[in-house]
Amino acid sequence: MNDYTAVLNEIEQEVRPHLSEGKVASYIPELASVALEQFGMALVDSHGEIHTCGAAQEPWWLPMQFSVFFRML
């Protein structure tokens, strides 16, 4: 069995020092007020298990979820 949570945590540790290098999408009003440090990821495996890291449990703007989903198709 894969430990996806550990993989997500490892990615987060690698990415976190670089968060200040980016900027939030100010053209989307709901995201303009989000702090750069609010980073998280979530993954649902083929068994329906949810794996998260960082701020993945924080509520966020629903249309952004669909944006990411449609880009994956």
C-alpha positions as CSV (number, residue, x, y, z in Angstrom):
1,M,0.0,0.0,0.0
2,N,1.3,3.4,-0.9
3,D,1.7,6.1,1.8
4,Y,0.3,9.0,-0.2
5,T,0.1,11.2,2.9
6,A,3.9,10.9,3.4
7,V,4.5,11.7,-0.3
8,L,2.2,14.8,0.0
9,N,4.0,15.9,3.1
10,E,7.4,15.5,1.4
11,I,6.3,17.6,-1.5
12,E,4.9,20.3,0.9
13,Q,8.3,20.4,2.7
14,E,10.1,20.9,-0.6
15,V,7.6,23.6,-1.9
16,R,7.0,25.6,1.3
17,P,10.3,27.5,1.2
18,H,9.4,28.8,-2.3
19,L,5.9,30.0,-1.5
20,S,7.1,33.6,-1.1
21,E,8.4,33.5,-4.7
22,G,4.9,33.4,-6.1
23,K,1.8,35.5,-5.8
24,V,-1.9,34.8,-5.4
25,A,-4.3,35.2,-8.4
26,S,-5.4,38.7,-7.8
27,Y,-7.7,38.6,-10.8
28,I,-9.9,36.3,-8.8
29,P,-11.4,38.3,-5.9
30,E,-11.9,35.3,-3.7
31,L,-8.3,34.3,-4.0
32,A,-6.8,37.8,-3.7
33,S,-7.2,37.8,0.1
34,V,-5.6,34.3,0.6
35,A,-2.2,34.4,2.3
36,L,0.7,32.9,0.2
37,E,1.5,30.6,3.2
38,Q,-1.9,28.9,2.9
39,F,-0.7,25.9,0.9
40,G,-2.3,22.4,0.9
41,M,-2.9,19.4,-1.2
42,A,-5.4,16.6,-1.2
43,L,-5.5,13.3,-3.1
44,V,-8.2,10.6,-3.3
45,D,-6.8,7.2,-4.1
46,S,-8.5,4.5,-6.1
47,H,-9.9,3.0,-2.8
48,G,-11.6,6.3,-1.9
49,E,-9.1,7.1,0.8
50,I,-8.4,10.8,1.3
51,H,-4.8,12.0,1.9
52,T,-4.0,15.6,2.7
53,C,-1.3,17.9,3.9
54,G,-0.9,21.5,4.8
55,A,-4.0,23.7,4.6
56,A,-6.0,21.2,2.6
57,Q,-8.7,21.2,5.3
58,E,-9.3,24.9,5.0
59,P,-12.5,25.9,3.2
60,W,-11.9,27.5,-0.3
61,W,-13.8,28.7,-3.2
62,L,-15.6,25.9,-4.9
63,P,-15.2,27.0,-8.6
64,M,-11.4,26.6,-8.1
65,Q,-11.9,22.9,-7.4
66,F,-13.6,22.5,-10.8
67,S,-10.9,24.5,-12.6
68,V,-8.3,22.1,-11.4
69,F,-10.4,19.1,-12.2
70,F,-11.2,20.2,-15.7
71,R,-7.5,20.9,-16.4
72,M,-6.8,17.3,-15.5
73,L,-9.3,15.9,-18.1
